[in-house]
Amino acid sequence: MLDISILYEDNHLLMVEKPVNIPVQADSSRDKDLLTMLKEDLKVRHQKPGNVYLGLVHRLDRPVGGAMVFAKTSKAASRLSDMIRRQTIERRYLAVVHGTPKLKKAELVHYLYKGKRKNQVFSVSPNHSNAKKAVLDYEVLASKKGMSLLSVNLHTGRPHQIRVQLSETGHPLFGDQKYGQHLTVPGEQIALWAHALSLEHPVRKEPMDVQSLPPNQYPWNLWRDMKRS
């Protein structure tokens, strides 16, 4: 039995809680990936012969957990991909950062460039030939013990976007081994969680909202009274 929480499922959609430290799709590590696991599970649960279709329409970084949506039909995949392109799917994250941002609420705009050699993303000038605009807004929900809990709303889907943009403000994510090395202890788990997805059902056109809460462990458990909202 697959040990991955299913948040919602129908004939067109599969929404799950991605576990941390599992790649979304096959990569050079050759570790078992989420897409393959879900396809195998669908094949068994629904007794499907042959190959199982499951469309990947967005991604989460390997160390990040939380809510993801997959398409079970090509029609749903096409429409979800279009929603992602038009930025009509609301993707909300919870993040724990070092320090307390000066502004309780703010929109961050950066131009990002992904270096291929080390799979690292850099904030660059808007005039950089390969720069891509990255936009998010955040709200500080609470602060405690030199850290802050943020709600982050992602407007664009650039690689490592939240991690890089928050690091650029001087408040890197807790446990970010790549963009907050000077404040991170080796082995710490990054404190970034895909908390909620809000979208229009690609076929029924009904509004949908699914939520996932981070695990009850440090540093998330500094805010034990965190509720679904």
Secondary structure, 3 states (H helix, E strand, C coil): CCCCCEEEECCCEEEEEECCCCCCCCCCCCCCCHHHHHHHHHHHHCCCCCCCCCEECCCCCCCCEEEEEEECCHHHHHHHHHHHHHCCCEEEEEEEEECCCCCCEEEEEEEEEEECCCCEEEEECCCCCCCEEEEEEEEEEEEECCEEEEEEEECCCCCCHHHHHHHHCCCCECCCCCCCHHHCCCCCCCCEEEEEEEEECCCCCCEEEEECCCCCCCCHHHHCCCCCC
